Structure formats: structure tokens, C-alpha cells
Amino acid sequence: MKFLFSFVLAGIFAVLGQQSLAQSGRTETKTDSKSNQRLERPEPTPPKNLQKEISPSIDTDGDIIRVSTQLVSVPVRVMDKKGRFIAGLEKDNFKIFEDGAEQEVALFSKETEPFTVALVLDMSYSAKFKISEIQSAAVAFIDQLRPQDKVIVVSFDAEVHVLTDATSDRKEIFRAIKSTKIGMGTSLYEAMDLVINGQMRKIEGRKAVILFSDGVDTTSRRSHDLNNLHDAMELDALIYSIKYDTFADVQRMKNGPIIQQPTIKVPTTTDDPNPFPFPLPTAGTAGTQGTTAEDYQKAAEYLDQLAIRSGGRLYEATSLGNLAEAYAKIASELREFYSVAFYPSRERQSGDSTSVKVKVDRDGAVVRSREIFTKRTLPKKAR
């Protein structure tokens, strides 16, 4: 009987202890006994954060919690009549209008302030350039940035690889670029979804995405082109597309038998660890997904729209020379834009569209910025 009473009493204390633990807000977390680090299984695609900044505030007249309007940031370039960048402008030189109504400029970033660049590299098997050429051009681009500028390096094939988070450490950036490898499959849409929603939305200040790709997607499942294009309109960053055409190369692979290369190392005079431009599958013929003229037309429109909707540019890379030239032009332009932000004065409903224009008080000045934003508060569904 004494044993039974002790057992019941211990059970009561255990229950009370669990209730106390729950009420205190504490939860148990499993840890790795070796590293003593929390074990968390990451989601394959980060959740879409459709609102860049939300600031809750308490209504002093009651207990109602009010959420402030989303901050809208607009990248802006200002040129004279000859197309030369006008530097040295201040916040008071800018006016911003939404649907014709002037808004107060809440935040302003000069062209001299640091920026963050996401460098997104297509490492699919259809890559036109050799891996060493892609890496060398990317490294040369990084060399043209200022020491305080930060870089995110992302590569993708069938999987998306975040090789480094935003950093100004050049050694880490170069190491990330050199670690890229050619792979099978092309999850372009998932890569852009992760970069836009998982990386760039949480970064403040001036920022840009540079996408090096042929624009063809073959393996994305959790995102789509329309998702990316809507997100590009909402993202307060420029997107530059560097397009290379692989149609002819893919047709040759598609129409002829493909034999896997032997595993024997082939001597090469370059420092390229992979002498072949891409890994080839086993004997057979290539699949048709992502190989038709229609697929490539869609890819070209996708890359063009990413640039247009974000205020960036589309560049064509047909050789190593104009690939380097495209990177050089982008690096120069990134040093020549301001960032102007405002809190919209009117509330929006899901699906609302709005026209945003920026003006400066300089005679003859040409302002280049995106003008149309689409605001949504509800999650999107992939097409």
C-alpha cells in the first residue's frame, strides 16, 4: 500500500510539473549530444514573406492591435539628357507619387551606400560555358565591387545550393564561386523563389539579383514562373538577367545518341577540374522536356520580364568576352542608383495594383525606375 501511494504521489507531481512547464512557456528541444546544437529540419522552400516590414502598434483608445502599412522601396537611377548618371542627390531632391498622390519619402539611400548582390548561377548540364569560364567571369565581377558591398552566392541544378549568405569577405565569396559544380536538372524557379523570398526580402538597403541562366526550367516542383514574376514586382531590388542561348547545343544532344564519358582523367592545359562542359548521362537519347523552341521562347520572355518588372536589365552572353562585358556594365550600374522608400497612405486589399512614379527637381533629368507594383496579402498558388 505504501508503495502504491508513493507511486500515485509521484505521478501527480509529474503531471503538475508538466503543467507548470507548459504554463511557463518552456518547451523541450532535442539536441545533438556531440555538438549540443538544436536539431531543426529546414523546409525545402522558405515560406513566402509577402510583407517586407510589419510594425504592430497598440491603439491607445482601446485594446485593438493595428498593423502599419508595408514599406515600399523603389530603386531609382537618374540620368541627364546624354545618359550620364547624376550623382550627389539628396532625399529632398526626390518626390514619389502613388496613383498620382504624393507620398512622404520615409527612407532614402544614397548611391555611395553599400549594396547587397545575390549572384545566382545556373549549373545545369546545358550550360553553354565551361565551369572555369563561368567561375572566372563571376570572380572578375566580384573584383569590381567595393570592399563594403556584400554578396550572396547561389547555384542551382536540380537542387538549389546557397553557398554563402550575405558577406563582404572576399575569400569566402571566391571560395563559394570556385565550389560550384555542373549538375543535372534545372530548378530555376525554385532557385529564384529561395533568393527572393528566403534571402533578399530580409535584407535592408540597396540590393540586386544577378541571374546567369538560359532561362529554361525542367525540375522545379514547388514554384513556377508566375510566382517569380509576381515576387519580382514586389521585391525592392533590381534583377539583372544574363541570358545565354543553349538551344543549338541542346538540339545536338537531343537528336543524337549520348554516351557517358569514361571516368579516366583526361589531360588538360587549363586549370578546369572538369574538362567537359557538362556531365553526360548514360547511353541513350536526351529527354524532350525543356528542349523545344516553345520552351526557349518562354525562357527568353521569363528572363526579360524579371528584369522589366524589377527595373533591371537583360543582357545577352554569346561568348566569354560579352559575358565579362555584361558583368562589368552591371557592376557599374549598381554604383549608380538610389533607393527611395515610402509608407503608402491608403489601405490595400488583396490583389490591388498601384502605379508608383518618382520625380527629381533637376531640369532635363531622366528618372528610371519601375512604376507598377502589385500588392497582395494572401499567399499565391502556383500555376
C-alpha angles and dihedrals in degrees: 000000000000090000091050092049091050090049093051091046091051090050091052092051090049092053092046090049092053091049091049091049091051092048092051089058094241120140133188119251124194114229137193105253092213100049098021088222127139113260112225127168107222120223113251090235122024115243114264111258099203094178117062097198129012120181115188117207134181120243105233091210093062147339096289115127113219124199118214122233120270117270111242116206122193125197109220136189120194120200136176124235091278093054096255119142116253108222131189099046119151134210093266091059092067133077124185128200131194115198088340096308117115115240130201114256102238101176133018133186123195124224089249095062119100121265136202122232127196108208107202115190125194107222098174122136092257093065109142095208128059117255092250091054093049091049095045093051091048092049091049089053092052089051089061094057123092119260093249095051115105129222135202114199118206128170129182143191117147085330131045117237122196099201097180137000121230107309140150092208102118094197091055091046094050091046090053093050093048091051093063116117135192112249143170125272130025120243095176097149093050090048092053091044091055094045095048100039103023101039117014102042092064094051119093127210131024115350144161141187121221113197119193108192148112087242097238117131122195108159111034113124106162099049140033141204093260090054090055095046093050090047091049089059092052097042115096092221137091116247118207118193119204105195125196121184116233097165097110093045092049092048091055090051092045097050100043136058114268119213121192113247117246118260091237112117111250117214113245134182093216129075089242107129088205112051091191121077091228140358113264125218126235123286114307137066130301120258122254099234110115094005106094128099088246091055091053093046089053090047092053092049091048094054092045093050093049088059097042096048093049099041094250131117141253119231128188120222114195096153141019088258097059091039088061089044091053091052091049092052092049092049089052094048093049087064090055109061137087128210119226121184136186142172109239113244095216132059120246135212125218110285096021119149125206137185117229123190131179125207133185131205095241121112112241094005117148115215117205117195138123111272106192125068127178115210123203132171097183126074117261127236120225116248 
